[in-house]
Amino acid sequence: MLIVNALAHLLVDAVCAATLFGLKSGAEPIPLLLLYNTLAFSSQCLVGQLTDRIGHWDKLSAAACAFLGVCALLPIPAMWKAACLGLGNSLFHVAAGSVTLADSGGRAAPLGLFVAPGAVGLMAGTLFPVLRPVFACLLFAAAALTLFAGRRRPEPPEPQPRSARWAVIVLLLAAVAARAIGGTAAYFPWKTTALASAALAIFVFTGKAAGGLVCDRLGARATALLSIPAAALLIAFCGGSMPLSLLGQLLLNLTMPITLWLIYRELPGFPGFAFGLPASVLWPAQLVGQSVAGAGEGRWLWILLSFALGLFAIYYAVKGEKTREKAD
C-alpha cells in the first residue's frame, strides 16, 4: 500500500503542475496559482478533520486520484480547474497520508517514503506539461490500484488514547513554517536549466525519503542536530555553489518526515488532522519566505533564525516526550 500511495503522490503532483502550467487561456497565472496553493495546502487541516470522521481513507484517496484525472482532462474554465485541482490535491494528501500514518507502526520511515515522490512529480509536471494526458491516465490506474490494495490491507491496531500537548504541537508547526521560510528564501543563481531543476528535485526527494529512515535509526533529536545546523549554513551562505546548495537542500528535507511523525505521536487517533495540520501552515510560510527572499543581503539572518527555531522545536518535543514516558 505504501508503494501505491507513493507512486500516486508523484502522479497527483505531476498532473496538478502539468495542468496549471499548461493552461492556455486569458486567465492570469498568479491568481490561479494563489487559488490552487491556498486550497491544496491550507484546506488540509479542515479536510483532515472531515476524513477522520468519515474514515475509508483508501476509497477517499482513490476518489481523489480519479477526480484529479477528470479535472485535468475536462475543458472547464481555468479558475474552476485550479479550484478543483487544489481541493482534489488536498483530499488525496490527507487520505493517503492517513493510511501511511495509521500503518506506520510508530516508525517515521514510511512517512518519508510517502511524501518524497511529490518533489519529483512537481518537477516532472512543471517541466513537461505536454504529458498531462499521460499523467491523468496513469492516475486512473493509480485509483484502481489503491482500491485493490486497500481491500487487501490489514486494519492497523487501534491507537492508544493520550492527551495532546498543544504547546509541543504549536512548536512543531513553527518548525514546519521555519523550514518552509528558510527553504523558500534561499537563492540559487545556478538554477537556470531543466537539468538543474531536476537535480534539485532529486536531492529534495532523497532528503525526505532518507529522513524517516535516519530518524528511526538515530532518533529525532540526533537527526535534527546533524542536519539542521549544517543545512542552515549551506543554504544561507553557499547558495552560489550548486553542489553545496544541493547538499543543503538534502539536509534540510531530512527533518520533514520527523516533524510530521512527532505531530502524529501527539494526535495518534486523528491521522487526517495530524497530517493536514502541518500542511496548512506551509503555504503562508512560503509566502513569507518569498518576501524574505527579496530582502537581499539580509536574508541570511532570516534563514539562520528560522532554522534555529526549527531545531529548538524538535529538541523540545523529543525532550518532552521522554519526560512523559518516564512519568508513565
PAZAPA-4460 file (N, C-alpha, C; in steps of 0.05 Angstrom, whole numbers, plus 32768, in hexadecimal, padded with zeros to 4 digits):
% residues 328
    n_x    n_y    n_z   ca_x   ca_y   ca_z    c_x    c_y    c_z   seq   type   mol
   8010   7FE8   8000   8000   8000   8000   8011   8019   8000     1      M     A
   8027   8018   800E   8039   802F   800F   8044   8036   7FF4     2      L     A
   804C   8021   7FE5   8057   8025   7FCA   8042   8031   7FB7     3      I     A
   8029   8027   7FB9   8013   8032   7FA9   800E   804F   7FAF     4      V     A
   800D   8056   7FC9   8008   8072   7FD1   801F   8084   7FC9     5      N     A
   8038   807A   7FCB   804F   808B   7FC3   804E   8091   7FA5     6      A     A
   8048   807D   7F95   8047   8081   7F78   802F   8093   7F71     7      L     A
   8019   8090   7F7F   8002   80A1   7F7B   8008   80BE   7F82     8      A     A
   8018   80C1   7F98   8020   80DC   7FA0   8030   80EA   7F89     9      H     A
   8042   80DB   7F7E   8052   80E6   7F67   803F   80EF   7F51    10      L     A
   802C   80DE   7F4A   801A   80E4   7F33   8007   80FB   7F3A    11      L     A
   7FFE   80FC   7F53   7FEC   8112   7F5A   7FF9   812D   7F57    12      V     A
   8011   8130   7F62   8020   8149   7F5F   8028   814F   7F43    13      D     A
   802E   813A   7F33   8035   813E   7F17   801D   8148   7F07    14      A     A
   8006   813C   7F0B   7FEF   8144   7EFB   7FE6   8160   7F02    15      V     A
   7FE8   8167   7F1C   7FE0   8182   7F24   7FF2   8197   7F18    16      C     A
   800C   8192   7F1A   8020   81A5   7F0F   801D   81A7   7EF1    17      A     A
   801B   8190   7EE4   8019   8190   7EC6   8000   819F   7EBD    18      A     A
   7FEA   819B   7ECB   7FD1   81A8   7EC3   7FD3   81C6   7EC7    19      T     A
   7FDD   81CF   7EDE   7FDF   81EB   7EE4   7FF2   81FA   7ED1    20      L     A
   800A   81EE   7ECD   801E   81FA   7EBC   8018   81F7   7E9E    21      F     A
   8005   81E5   7E98   7FFE   81E1   7E7C   7FE5   81EF   7E73    22      G     A
   7FD8   81FF   7E86   7FC0   820D   7E7F   7FC5   8222   7E69    23      L     A
   7FB4   8222   7E55   7FB6   8237   7E40   7F9B   8246   7E40    24      K     A
   7F9B   825B   7E50   7F82   826A   7E52   7F89   8287   7E58    25      S     A
   7F74   8298   7E5A   7F79   82B4   7E60   7F7C   82B8   7E7E    26      G     A
   7F7B   82A3   7E8E   7F7D   82A7   7EAB   7F9A   82AD   7EB3    27      A     A
   7F9D   82BE   7EC7   7FB7   82C4   7ED0   7FC2   82AD   7EE1    28      E     A
   7FDC   82A6   7EDD   7FE6   828E   7EEB   7FE9   8292   7F09    29      P     A
   7FEF   82AB   7F12   7FF3   82AF   7F2F   7FDA   82AA   7F3F    30      I     A
   7FC3   82B5   7F37   7FAA   82AF   7F47   7FA3   8291   7F46    31      P     A
   7FA9   8284   7F30   7FA3   8267   7F2F   7FB5   8258   7F42    32      L     A
   7FCE   825F   7F43   7FE1   8251   7F56   7FDA   8257   7F73    33      L     A
   7FD2   8270   7F78   7FCA   8277   7F93   7FB2   8267   7F9C    34      L     A
   7F9E   8265   7F8B   7F86   8256   7F91   7F8D   8238   7F95    35      L     A
   7F9C   822D   7F83   7FA3   8211   7F85   7FB2   820B   7F9E    36      Y     A
   7FC7   821A   7FA4   7FD8   8214   7FBB   7FC9   8218   7FD5    37      N     A
   7FB7   822C   7FD6   7FA8   8231   7FEE   7F96   8219   7FF4    38      T     A
   7F88   820F   7FDF   7F77   81F8   7FE4   7F86   81DE   7FE8    39      L     A
   7F9C   81DA   7FD9   7FAB   81C1   7FDB   7FB9   81BE   7FF6    40      A     A
   7FC3   81D4   8001   7FD1   81D3   801A   7FC0   81DB   8032    41      F     A
   7FB6   81F3   8032   7FA9   81FE   804A   7F8F   81F1   8051    42      S     A
   7F83   81E2   803E   7F69   81D5   8045   7F6E   81B9   8051    43      S     A
   7F87   81B0   8052   7F8B   8194   805C   7F84   8191   8079    44      Q     A
   7F86   81A6   8089   7F7F   81A4   80A5   7F61   819D   80A8    45      C     A
   7F50   81AB   8099   7F33   81A6   809A   7F2C   818B   808C    46      L     A
   7F39   8186   8076   7F34   816C   8068   7F3C   8155   807A    47      V     A
   7F52   8158   8088   7F5B   8143   809A   7F47   813D   80B0    48      G     A
   7F3B   8152   80BB   7F27   814D   80D0   7F0F   813E   80C4    49      Q     A
   7F08   8145   80AB   7EF1   8138   809F   7EF7   811B   8099    50      L     A
   7F0F   8115   808F   7F15   80F9   8088   7F18   80E8   80A1    51      T     A
   7F21   80F4   80B7   7F22   80E5   80D0   7F06   80DC   80D9    52      D     A
   7EF2   80EB   80D3   7ED7   80E4   80DA   7ECB   80CF   80C6    53      R     A
   7ED2   80D2   80AD   7EC7   80C0   8098   7ED5   80A5   8098    54      I     A
   7EF0   80A5   809B   7EFF   808C   8098   7F02   8085   807B    55      G     A
   7F04   806B   8075   7F06   8061   8059   7F1B   8071   8049    56      H     A
   7F33   8073   8055   7F48   8084   8048   7F50   8079   802D    57      W     A
   7F51   805F   802A   7F59   8053   8010   7F45   805C   7FFA    58      D     A
   7F2C   805B   8000   7F18   8062   7FEC   7F19   8080   7FE6    59      K     A
   7F1D   8090   7FFB   7F20   80AD   7FF6   7F38   80B4   7FE6    60      L     A
   7F4E   80A6   7FEB   7F67   80AA   7FDB   7F62   80A3   7FBE    61      S     A
   7F55   808C   7FB9   7F50   8084   7F9E   7F3D   8098   7F90    62      A     A
   7F29   80A1   7F9F   7F16   80B5   7F93   7F25   80CF   7F8C    63      A     A
   7F38   80D7   7F9D   7F47   80EF   7F97   7F57   80EC   7F7E    64      A     A
   7F64   80D5   7F7A   7F74   80D0   7F62   7F63   80D1   7F49    65      C     A
   7F4B   80C4   7F4A   7F3A   80C4   7F33   7F2F   80E0   7F2D    66      A     A
   7F28   80EE   7F42   7F1E   810A   7F3F   7F33   811C   7F32    67      F     A
   7F4C   811A   7F3B   7F61   812A   7F30   7F66   8123   7F13    68      L     A
   7F65   8109   7F0C   7F68   8102   7EF0   7F53   810D   7EDE    69      G     A
   7F3A   810D   7EE8   7F24   8118   7ED8   7F27   8137   7ED6    70      V     A
   7F2E   8144   7EEC   7F32   8161   7EEB   7F48   8169   7ED8    71      C     A
   7F5D   8159   7ED6   7F73   8160   7EC5   7F6B   815E   7EA7    72      A     A
   7F58   814C   7EA1   7F51   8147   7E85   7F39   8157   7E7B    73      L     A
   7F27   815E   7E8D   7F0F   816C   7E85   7F14   8189   7E7D    74      L     A
   7F07   8193   7E69   7F0B   81AF   7E60   7EF9   81C2   7E71    75      P     A
   7F01   81C7   7E8A   7EF1   81D9   7E9B   7F01   81F3   7E9E    76      I     A
   7EF4   8209   7EA7   7F01   8223   7EAA   7F1A   8221   7EBC    77      P     A
   7F2E   8231   7EB7   7F47   822F   7EC5   7F44   8232   7EE3    78      A     A
   7F34   8245   7EEB   7F32   824A   7F08   7F24   8233   7F16    79      M     A
   7F10   8227   7F09   7F03   8210   7F15   7F16   81F8   7F15    80      W     A
   7F26   81F6   7F00   7F39   81E0   7EFF   7F4D   81E2   7F15    81      K     A
   7F57   81FA   7F1A   7F6B   81FE   7F2F   7F5F   81F7   7F4B    82      A     A
   7F45   81FF   7F4F   7F38   81F9   7F68   7F34   81DB   7F6C    83      A     A
   7F2B   81CD   7F57   7F26   81B0   7F59   7F40   81A1   7F5D    84      C     A
   7F55   81AA   7F50   7F6F   819D   7F54   7F79   81A1   7F70    85      L     A
   7F76   81B9   7F7B   7F7E   81BE   7F96   7F70   81AD   7FAB    86      G     A
   7F55   81AB   7FA8   7F46   819B   7FBB   7F4B   817D   7FB8    87      L     A
   7F4E   8174   7F9F   7F55   8158   7F9B   7F70   8151   7FA5    88      G     A
   7F83   8163   7FA2   7F9E   815F   7FAC   7F9E   815D   7FCB    89      N     A
   7F8E   816F   7FD7   7F8C   816F   7FF4   7F80   8155   7FFF    90      S     A
   7F6B   814B   7FF2   7F5E   8132   7FFA   7F71   811B   7FF7    91      L     A
   7F7F   8119   7FE1   7F91   8103   7FDD   7FA7   8102   7FF3    92      F     A
   7FB4   8119   7FF8   7FCA   811A   800B   7FC0   8111   8027    93      H     A
   7FA9   811B   802F   7F9F   8115   8049   7F97   80F7   804B    94      V     A
   7F89   80ED   8037   7F7F   80D2   8038   7F96   80BE   8036    95      A     A
   7FA7   80C1   8022   7FBE   80AF   801F   7FD2   80B2   8037    96      A     A
   7FD5   80CB   8040   7FE6   80D0   8058   7FDB   80C2   8070    97      G     A
   7FC0   80C1   8073   7FB4   80B4   808A   7FBA   8096   808A    98      S     A
   7FB8   808A   8072   7FBF   806D   806F   7FDC   8069   8077    99      V     A
   7FEE   807A   806E   800A   8077   8074   8010   8079   8092   100      T     A
   8003   808D   809E   8007   8091   80BB   7FFC   807A   80CB   101      L     A
   7FE4   8071   80C4   7FD7   805C   80D3   7FE6   8041   80D0   102      A     A
   7FF3   803D   80B9   8002   8024   80B5   801F   8026   80BB   103      D     A
   8028   803D   80C6   8045   8041   80CA   8051   8031   80E0   104      S     A
   8040   8027   80F2   804B   8017   8108   805D   8026   811B   105      G     A
   8058   8040   811D   8069   8051   812F   8083   8059   8123   106      G     A
   8088   8052   8109   80A1   8059   80FC   809E   8072   80EA   107      R     A
   80B4   8080   80E7   80B4   8098   80D6   80BA   8092   80B8   108      A     A
   80C7   807B   80B3   80D0   8075   8098   80B9   8075   8084   109      A     A
   80A1   8068   8089   808C   8069   8075   8083   8085   806D   110      P     A
   8084   8097   8080   807C   80B3   807A   808E   80C0   8066   111      L     A
   80A9   80BC   806A   80BC   80C8   8057   80B9   80BC   803C   112      G     A
   80B5   80A1   803A   80B2   8094   8020   8098   809C   8012   113      L     A
   8083   80A3   8021   806A   80AC   8015   806D   80C9   800A   114      F     A
   8078   80DB   801A   8078   80F7   8012   808D   80FE   7FFE   115      V     A
   80A3   80EE   7FFD   80B9   80F5   7FEB   80B3   80F7   7FCE   116      A     A
   80A3   80E4   7FC2   809E   80E6   7FA5   8090   80FF   7F9B   117      P     A
   8084   810E   7FAD   8076   8126   7FA5   8089   813A   7F97   118      G     A
   80A2   813C   7FA1   80B5   814E   7F95   80BB   8147   7F78   119      A     A
   80BE   812D   7F73   80C3   8123   7F58   80AB   8128   7F46   120      V     A
   8093   8123   7F50   807B   8128   7F41   8077   8145   7F3A   121      G     A
   807C   8157   7F4D   807A   8173   7F48   808D   817C   7F32   122      L     A
   80A6   8172   7F34   80BA   8179   7F1F   80B1   816E   7F04   123      M     A
   80A8   8155   7F03   80A0   8149   7EE9   8089   8159   7EDC   124      A     A
   8075   8160   7EED   805E   816E   7EE2   8065   818A   7ED9   125      G     A
   8077   8197   7EE7   807F   81B2   7EE0   8090   81B3   7EC7   126      T     A
   80A2   81A0   7EC4   80B4   819F   7EAD   80A6   8193   7E94   127      L     A
   8093   8181   7E98   8087   8173   7E81   8068   8175   7E82   128      F     A
   805D   818D   7E80   803F   818F   7E81   8031   8181   7E6A   129      P     A
   8040   817C   7E55   8034   816E   7E3E   802C   8151   7E45   130      V     A
   8038   8147   7E5A   8032   812B   7E63   8019   812A   7E75   131      L     A
   800A   813F   7E77   7FF2   8140   7E88   7FDF   8129   7E83   132      R     A
   7FD8   8122   7E69   7FC6   810C   7E65   7FD2   80F1   7E6F   133      P     A
   7FEC   80EE   7E6C   7FF9   80D5   7E76   7FF7   80D3   7E94   134      V     A
   7FFD   80E9   7EA2   7FFB   80EA   7EBF   7FDF   80E4   7EC8   135      F     A
   7FCB   80EF   7EBA   7FAF   80EB   7EC1   7FA7   80CE   7EBE   136      A     A
   7FAE   80C2   7EA8   7FA7   80A6   7EA4   7FB5   8094   7EB8   137      C     A
   7FCE   809A   7EBF   7FDB   808A   7ED4   7FCE   808E   7EEF   138      L     A
   7FC2   80A5   7EF4   7FB3   80A9   7F0D   7F9B   8098   7F0F   139      L     A
   7F8D   8093   7EF8   7F76   8081   7EF9   7F7F   8065   7F01   140      F     A
   7F96   805D   7EF6   7FA1   8042   7EFD   7FA9   8042   7F1B   141      A     A
   7FB4   8058   7F25   7FBB   805A   7F41   7FA2   8058   7F53   142      A     A
   7F8C   8064   7F4A   7F73   8062   7F59   7F6A   8045   7F5C   143      A     A
   7F6C   8036   7F46   7F64   801A   7F46   7F77   800A   7F58   144      A     A
   7F91   800F   7F57   7FA4   8001   7F68   7F9F   8007   7F85   145      L     A
   7F98   8020   7F8B   7F93   8028   7FA7   7F7B   8018   7FB2   146      T     A
   7F66   8016   7FA2   7F4F   8006   7FAC   7F56   7FE9   7FB0   147      L     A
   7F66   7FDE   7F9D   7F6D   7FC2   7FA0   7F7F   7FBD   7FB8   148      F     A
   7F94   7FCF   7FBB   7FA6   7FCC   7FD2   7F98   7FD1   7FEC   149      A     A
   7F84   7FE3   7FEC   7F76   7FEA   8004   7F65   7FD2   800E   150      G     A
   7F5A   7FC3   7FFC   7F4A   7FAB   8004   7F5C   7F96   8011   151      R     A
   7F75   7F95   8009   7F88   7F81   8013   7F98   7F8A   802B   152      R     A
   7F94   7FA3   8033   7FA4   7FAF   8048   7F98   7FA7   8063   153      R     A
   7FA8   7F9B   8075   7F9D   7F95   8090   7F98   7FAE   80A0   154      P     A
   7F84   7FAD   80B0   7F7E   7FC4   80C1   7F93   7FC9   80D6   155      E     A
   7F9D   7FE1   80D8   7FB1   7FE7   80ED   7FA5   7FE5   8109   156      P     A
   7FB5   7FE1   811D   7FAB   7FDF   8138   7FA0   7FFB   8141   157      P     A
   7F8C   7FFA   8152   7F81   8013   815C   7F96   8022   816D   158      E     A
   7F9A   803C   8168   7FAE   804C   8177   7FA5   804F   8194   159      P     A
   7FB8   804F   81A6   7FB2   8054   81C2   7FAC   8071   81C6   160      Q     A
   7F96   8078   81D4   7F8F   8094   81D8   7FA4   80A1   81EA   161      P     A
   7FA9   80BB   81E5   7FBC   80CA   81F5   7FB4   80E8   81F2   162      R     A
   7FBB   80F7   8205   7FB5   8114   8204   7FCA   8122   81F3   163      S     A
   7FC0   8133   81E1   7FD2   8142   81CF   7FDF   8159   81DE   164      A     A
   7FF9   815D   81DA   8007   8173   81E6   8008   8189   81D1   165      R     A
   7FF6   819D   81D3   7FF3   81B1   81BE   800B   81C3   81BD   166      W     A
   8019   81C7   81D3   8031   81D8   81D1   8046   81CB   81BF   167      A     A
   8049   81B0   81C1   805B   81A2   81B0   8052   81A3   8193   168      V     A
   8038   81A0   818E   802D   81A0   8173   8032   81BC   8166   169      I     A
   802D   81D1   8175   8031   81EC   816B   804E   81F0   8164   170      V     A
   8060   81E7   8175   807D   81EA   816F   8085   81DA   8156   171      L     A
   807A   81C2   8153   8080   81B2   813B   8075   81BF   8122   172      L     A
   805D   81CC   8124   8053   81DB   810D   8065   81F2   8107   173      L     A
   8070   81FF   811B   8083   8214   8117   809C   8209   8109   174      A     A
   80A4   81F1   810F   80BB   81E4   8102   80B5   81E0   80E5   175      A     A
   809C   81D7   80DE   8094   81D3   80C3   8095   81ED   80B4   176      V     A
   808A   8202   80C0   8089   821C   80B3   80A6   8227   80B0   177      A     A
   80B7   8222   80C4   80D2   822C   80C2   80E1   821E   80AB   178      A     A
   80DD   8204   80A8   80EA   81F6   8092   80E1   8201   8077   179      R     A
   80C7   8206   8075   80BC   8211   805C   80C7   822D   8056   180      A     A
   80C9   823D   806B   80D3   8259   8067   80F0   8258   805F   181      I     A
   8100   8248   806D   811D   8246   8066   8121   823A   804B   182      G     A
   8112   8226   8044   8116   8219   802A   810D   822B   8013   183      G     A
   80F7   823A   8017   80ED   824C   8002   80FE   8264   7FFF   184      T     A
   8109   826E   8015   811A   8286   8014   8135   8282   8006   185      A     A
   813C   8268   8003   8156   8262   7FF7   8158   826C   7FDA   186      A     A
   816F   8275   7FD2   8173   8280   7FB7   8188   826E   7FA9   187      Y     A
   8180   8263   7F92   8191   8251   7F82   8195   825D   7F66   188      F     A
   81AA   826C   7F63   81AF   8278   7F48   81B6   8263   7F33   189      P     A
   81BD   824B   7F3B   81C4   8236   7F28   81AC   8227   7F1D   190      W     A
   8194   822C   7F29   817C   821E   7F21   8170   822B   7F08   191      K     A
   817D   8227   7EF1   8174   8235   7ED9   816D   8221   7EC2   192      T     A
   8171   8207   7EC7   816C   81F3   7EB2   8159   81DE   7EBD   193      T     A
   814E   81CE   7EAB   813D   81B8   7EB3   814D   81A3   7EC2   194      A     A
   8166   819F   7EBB   8177   818C   7EC8   817C   8194   7EE5   195      L     A
   8180   81AE   7EEA   8185   81B7   7F05   816C   81B4   7F16   196      A     A
   8154   81BA   7F0A   813B   81B6   7F19   8136   8199   7F20   197      S     A
   813D   8188   7F0D   813A   816B   7F12   814D   8162   7F28   198      A     A
   8165   816C   7F28   8178   8165   7F3D   816E   816E   7F58   199      A     A
   8163   8186   7F5A   8159   8190   7F73   8142   817E   7F7D   200      L     A
   8130   8176   7F6B   8119   8165   7F73   8123   814A   7F7D   201      A     A
   8138   813F   7F70   8142   8125   7F78   814F   8126   7F94   202      I     A
   815D   813C   7F9A   8169   813F   7FB4   8154   8144   7FCA   203      F     A
   813F   8153   7FC3   8128   8156   7FD6   811B   813B   7FDB   204      V     A
   8116   812C   7FC6   810B   8111   7FC8   811C   80FF   7FDA   205      F     A
   8136   8100   7FD6   8148   80EF   7FE5   8148   80F7   8003   206      T     A
   8147   8111   8008   8147   811A   8024   812E   8111   8032   207      G     A
   8117   8114   8026   80FE   810C   8033   80FC   80EE   8036   208      K     A
   8104   80DF   8021   8103   80C2   8023   8116   80B7   8039   209      A     A
   812D   80C3   803B   8141   80BA   804F   813B   80C3   806B   210      A     A
   812C   80DA   806D   8128   80E5   8088   811B   80D2   809B   211      G     A
   8106   80C5   8093   80F9   80B2   80A5   810A   809B   80AC   212      G     A
   8119   8091   8099   812B   807A   809E   8141   8082   80B2   213      L     A
   814D   809A   80AE   8161   80A3   80C1   8156   80A8   80DD   214      V     A
   813D   80B2   80DE   8130   80B7   80F7   812C   809D   8106   215      C     A
   8122   8089   80F8   811E   806F   8105   8138   8063   810F   216      D     A
   814E   8069   8102   8168   805D   8109   8175   806D   8120   217      R     A
   8176   8088   811D   8185   8099   8130   8173   80A7   8144   218      L     A
   8159   80AA   813F   8148   80BA   8150   8144   80D5   8144   219      G     A
   812D   80E2   814C   8126   80FC   8141   813A   8111   8148   220      A     A
   8142   8111   8162   8154   8127   816B   816F   8125   815D   221      R     A
   817B   810E   815B   8195   810B   814E   8193   8112   8131   222      A     A
   817E   810A   8124   817B   8110   8107   8179   812E   8103   223      T     A
   8169   813C   8115   8166   8159   8112   8181   8167   8117   224      A     A
   8190   815E   812C   81AA   816A   8132   81BE   8167   811B   225      L     A
   81BD   8150   810E   81CF   814A   80F8   81C8   8159   80DF   226      L     A
   81AF   815F   80DB   81A6   816A   80C1   81A0   8188   80C1   227      S     A
   8192   8192   80D5   8189   81AE   80D4   819F   81C2   80D5   228      I     A
   81B2   81C1   80E8   81C7   81D6   80E8   81D7   81D6   80CE   229      P     A
   81DE   81BF   80C3   81ED   81BE   80AA   81DD   81C8   8093   230      A     A
   81C3   81C1   8093   81B1   81CB   807D   81AE   81E9   807E   231      A     A
   81AC   81F4   8096   81A9   8211   8099   81C1   8220   808E   232      A     A
   81D9   8216   8094   81F1   8224   808B   81F4   8221   806D   233      L     A
   81EF   8209   8062   81F2   8205   8045   81DE   8216   8035   234      L     A
   81C5   8217   803F   81B0   8226   8031   81B4   8244   8033   235      I     A
   81BD   824D   804B   81C0   8269   804F   81D8   8275   8041   236      A     A
   81EE   8266   803F   8207   8272   8036   8212   8265   801D   237      F     A
   8207   824F   8014   8213   8240   7FFD   8200   823D   7FE6   238      C     A
   81ED   8250   7FE4   81D9   824E   7FCE   81E5   824F   7FB2   239      G     A
   81FC   825B   7FAF   8208   825D   7F95   8215   8244   7F8B   240      G     A
   8219   8231   7F9D   8226   8218   7F96   8211   8202   7F92   241      S     A
   820F   81F7   7F7B   81FB   81E3   7F76   81FF   81CA   7F87   242      M     A
   8217   81BF   7F89   821A   81A7   7F9A   8213   81AC   7FB7   243      P     A
   821C   81C2   7FC3   8217   81C8   7FDF   81FA   81CE   7FE3   244      L     A
   81ED   81DC   7FD0   81D1   81E2   7FD3   81C0   81C8   7FD3   245      S     A
   81C7   81B6   7FC1   81B9   819D   7FBF   81BC   818D   7FD9   246      L     A
   81D4   818D   7FE4   81D8   817F   7FFE   81C8   818C   8014   247      L     A
   81C6   81A7   8014   81B6   81B5   8027   8199   81AE   8025   248      G     A
   818E   81AB   800D   8173   81A4   800A   816D   8187   8013   249      Q     A
   8180   8176   800E   817D   815A   8017   817C   815A   8036   250      L     A
   818E   8168   8043   818E   8168   8060   8175   8176   806B   251      L     A
   816C   818B   805F   8155   8199   8068   813C   8187   8068   252      L     A
   8139   8177   8053   8121   8167   8050   8122   814D   8060   253      N     A
   8139   8147   806D   813A   8130   807F   8126   8133   8096   254      L     A
   8120   814C   809E   810F   8151   80B5   80F1   8151   80AE   255      T     A
   80EB   8150   8094   80CF   8152   808D   80BE   813C   8098   256      M     A
   80C5   8122   8094   80B5   810D   80A0   80B7   810C   80BE   257      P     A
   80CC   8117   80CA   80CF   8116   80E7   80BA   8127   80F4   258      I     A
   80B6   8140   80EB   80A2   8151   80F7   8086   8145   80F4   259      T     A
   8080   813A   80DD   8066   812D   80D8   8062   8116   80EB   260      L     A
   8077   8106   80EE   8076   80EE   8100   8071   80F7   811D   261      W     A
   807F   810C   8126   807C   8115   8141   8060   8121   8146   262      L     A
   8055   812F   8133   803A   8139   8136   8026   8122   8138   263      I     A
   8029   810E   8128   8017   80F7   8129   8019   80E9   8144   264      Y     A
   8030   80E8   8150   8033   80DB   816A   8023   80EA   817F   265      R     A
   801E   8104   817B   800D   8113   818D   7FEF   810F   8187   266      E     A
   7FE9   8108   816E   7FCD   8105   8166   7FC8   80EA   8158   267      L     A
   7FCE   80D4   8167   7FCE   80BA   8159   7FB3   80B0   8150   268      P     A
   7F9E   80BA   815B   7F83   80B2   8152   7F78   80C2   813C   269      G     A
   7F87   80D6   8132   7F7D   80E8   811D   7F92   80EC   8107   270      F     A
   7F96   80D7   80F7   7FAB   80D9   80E3   7FA6   80EE   80CE   271      P     A
   7F8D   80F2   80C6   7F87   8107   80B2   7F8D   8123   80BC   272      G     A
   7F86   8128   80D5   7F8B   8142   80E1   7FA9   8146   80E6   273      F     A
   7FB6   8130   80EF   7FD3   8132   80F4   7FE3   8137   80DA   274      A     A
   7FDA   812B   80C4   7FE7   8130   80AA   7FE0   814B   809F   275      F     A
   7FC7   8153   80A1   7FBF   816C   8095   7FC7   8185   80A3   276      G     A
   7FCB   8182   80BE   7FD2   819A   80CE   7FED   81A6   80C5   277      L     A
   8002   8197   80C4   801B   81A3   80BA   801A   81AD   809E   278      P     A
   800B   819E   808D   8009   81A7   8071   7FFC   81C2   806E   279      A     A
   7FEA   81C8   8081   7FDB   81E1   8080   7FEC   81FA   8084   280      S     A
   8003   81F6   8092   8014   820D   8097   8029   8211   8082   281      V     A
   802C   81FD   806F   8041   81FF   805B   803E   8216   8048   282      L     A
   8025   821A   803E   8021   822E   802A   8025   824B   8035   283      W     A
   8019   8252   804C   8020   826C   8057   803D   8270   805C   284      P     A
   804B   825B   8066   8067   825D   806B   8077   8261   8051   285      A     A
   806F   8254   803C   807C   8258   8022   8079   8275   8018   286      Q     A
   8062   8280   801D   805E   829C   8015   8070   82AF   8025   287      L     A
   8074   82A9   803F   8087   82B8   804F   80A3   82B4   8045   288      V     A
   80A9   829B   803E   80C4   8296   8033   80CA   82A4   8019   289      G     A
   80B6   82A7   8008   80B9   82B6   7FF0   80BE   82D4   7FF5   290      Q     A
   80B1   82DE   800A   80B7   82FA   8012   80D3   82FD   801D   291      S     A
   80DB   82E9   802D   80F7   82EA   8038   810B   82E8   8021   292      V     A
   8104   82D8   800C   8117   82D5   7FF6   811D   82F0   7FE9   293      A     A
   810B   8303   7FEB   8110   831D   7FDF   811F   8330   7FF2   294      G     A
   8127   8326   8009   8135   8337   801C   8152   833B   8016   295      A     A
   815C   832E   8000   8177   8332   7FF7   818B   8327   800B   296      G     A
   819F   8337   8013   81B5   832D   8023   81AB   8325   803F   297      E     A
   8195   832F   8048   818C   8329   8063   817D   830E   8066   298      G     A
   8179   8300   8050   8169   82E8   8052   8177   82D1   8060   299      R     A
   8192   82D2   8061   81A1   82BD   806F   819A   82BC   808C   300      W     A
   8194   82D4   8098   818D   82D5   80B5   8172   82C8   80B9   301      L     A
   815E   82CD   80A7   8144   82C1   80A9   8146   82A2   80A7   302      W     A
   8157   8299   8095   815A   827C   8091   8165   826F   80AA   303      I     A
   817A   827B   80B5   8186   8270   80CD   8173   8270   80E5   304      L     A
   8164   8286   80E8   8151   8287   80FE   813B   8273   80FB   305      L     A
   8130   8270   80E3   811B   825C   80DE   8124   8240   80E3   306      S     A
   813C   8239   80DB   8146   821F   80E0   814C   8219   80FD   307      F     A
   8155   822E   810B   815A   822B   8128   813F   8225   8137   308      A     A
   812A   8232   812E   8110   822D   813A   8107   8211   8135   309      L     A
   810C   8207   811C   8104   81EB   8116   8114   81D7   8127   310      G     A
   812D   81DC   812B   813E   81CA   813B   8134   81C9   8158   311      L     A
   812E   81E1   8163   8124   81E2   817F   8109   81D4   8181   312      F     A
   80F7   81D6   816E   80DD   81CA   816F   80E0   81AB   8170   313      A     A
   80F0   81A0   815F   80F4   8183   815F   8101   817A   8179   314      I     A
   8115   8188   8182   8123   8181   819B   810F   8181   81B2   315      Y     A
   80FF   8196   81B4   80EC   8198   81CA   80D7   8182   81C9   316      Y     A
   80CD   817C   81B1   80B8   8167   81AE   80C3   814C   81B7   317      A     A
   80DB   8145   81AF   80E7   812B   81B6   80ED   812B   81D4   318      V     A
   80F7   8140   81DF   80FD   8141   81FB   80E4   813E   820C   319      K     A
   80CE   814B   8204   80B5   8149   8212   80AA   812D   8210   320      G     A
   80AE   8120   81F9   80A4   8104   81F5   80B2   80F1   8208   321      E     A
   80CC   80F4   820B   80DB   80E3   821E   80D2   80E8   823B   322      K     A
   80CD   8101   8241   80C4   8107   825C   80A9   80FA   8262   323      T     A
   8097   80FB   824F   807C   80EF   8252   807E   80D0   8254   324      R     A
   8090   80C4   8245   8093   80A7   8246   809D   809E   8261   325      E     A
   80B0   80AE   826D   80B9   80A7   8288   80A3   80AA   829D   326      K     A
   8092   80BE   8299   807C   80C2   82AC   8068   80AC   82AA   327      A     A
   8064   80A2   8291   8051   808B   828E   805C   8072   829A   328      D     A
***
